[in-house]
Amino acid sequence: MNKYFIIIIIAIIACIYILIGGKYTKNKDNEHFTQFNSDNINGEIEYVDFAYHGIQVKIKGYKLPYVFYPRHDLHENKRFDDIAAPGDVIIKPAYSDTLKLIKKDKVLLFTFRKFVNGLSD
């Protein structure tokens, strides 16, 4: 009896953790998208990393990194983080649905997922 009680308590705690974590992630997705979408971004990449199940990009001269969720259907299914590197340039006007990644001799266009009220397109 005591063993089952402990298992039930652990299961309840796990469910609460998953529910709260899911809500937190949705809120973070909205926050990241709002910041990324509303900013006019034009600068050289300092680093590219993973964060919040998306891509985190730090632009030289910008205070905070951006997190966004690029689609990779435009470039032979290569992911943004496989293509982008420090020294490349990103240009994205505020509220634009397309980001330009400028590599030495190429301009690559990327679209990205949009979030509204915790829901992605």
C-alpha positions in Angstrom: 0.0 0.0 0.0 2.8 2.4 1.0 4.6 1.6 -2.3 1.6 2.5 -4.4 1.0 5.7 -2.5 4.6 6.9 -3.3 4.2 6.0 -7.0 0.9 7.9 -7.2 2.5 11.0 -5.5 5.5 10.9 -7.9 3.1 10.6 -10.9 1.1 13.6 -9.7 4.2 15.7 -9.2 5.5 14.7 -12.7 2.1 15.7 -14.3 2.2 19.1 -12.5 5.8 19.6 -13.6 4.9 18.8 -17.3 1.9 21.1 -17.3 3.7 24.0 -15.7 6.7 23.5 -18.0 4.5 23.4 -21.1 2.9 26.7 -20.1 6.3 28.3 -19.4 7.6 27.1 -22.8 4.6 28.6 -24.6 5.1 31.9 -22.9 8.8 31.9 -23.7 8.0 31.1 -27.4 5.7 34.1 -27.5 8.3 36.4 -25.8 11.1 35.3 -28.1 8.9 35.7 -31.2 7.7 39.1 -30.1 11.2 40.4 -29.5 12.6 38.8 -32.8 9.6 39.9 -34.9 9.5 43.5 -33.7 13.2 44.3 -33.9 15.0 45.6 -36.9 18.1 43.3 -37.1 21.1 44.1 -39.2 24.5 42.8 -38.1 27.2 40.3 -38.0 26.7 37.0 -36.2 28.7 36.6 -33.1 27.5 33.0 -32.4 24.8 30.5 -33.3 23.5 28.0 -30.7 20.4 26.0 -29.7 18.0 27.4 -27.1 14.4 26.8 -26.2 14.1 24.2 -29.0 15.0 26.8 -31.5 18.1 28.7 -32.7 19.8 31.4 -30.6 21.7 34.0 -32.6 23.9 36.7 -31.0 24.5 39.7 -33.2 27.6 41.8 -32.5 26.6 45.1 -30.9 23.2 43.9 -29.8 22.7 43.5 -26.1 20.7 40.3 -26.1 20.6 37.2 -28.3 17.6 36.4 -30.4 15.8 33.0 -30.3 13.7 32.0 -33.3 12.5 28.9 -35.1 13.7 28.9 -38.8 12.1 26.7 -41.4 14.6 24.8 -43.5 12.5 24.0 -46.5 14.2 26.6 -48.8 17.7 25.2 -48.7 17.7 21.5 -49.5 16.5 20.8 -46.0 19.7 22.2 -44.5 19.1 23.8 -41.1 19.9 27.4 -40.4 22.5 26.4 -37.8 24.2 24.2 -40.3 24.6 27.1 -42.7 25.0 30.2 -40.5 28.4 30.9 -38.9 30.1 33.7 -37.0 31.0 36.5 -39.3 27.9 36.0 -41.6 25.4 38.9 -41.6 21.7 38.8 -40.8 19.2 41.3 -42.1 15.6 41.2 -41.0 13.5 44.4 -41.0 10.9 44.7 -38.2 7.8 42.6 -38.8 9.3 41.0 -41.9 8.4 37.3 -42.5 11.8 36.6 -44.1 15.3 36.8 -42.8 18.4 37.3 -45.1 21.5 35.4 -44.2 24.5 36.9 -46.1 27.4 34.6 -46.5 30.5 35.8 -48.3 29.1 35.5 -51.9 25.5 34.3 -51.3 22.3 35.7 -49.9 20.0 33.0 -48.4 16.4 33.6 -47.4 14.8 32.0 -44.4 11.3 32.0 -43.1 10.5 31.2 -39.5 7.7 30.0 -37.3 5.4 32.7 -35.9 3.7 32.5 -32.5 0.4 34.1 -31.6 -1.0 33.5 -28.1 1.2 30.4 -27.6 0.2 28.9 -30.9 2.6 28.4 -33.8 1.6 28.7 -37.5 
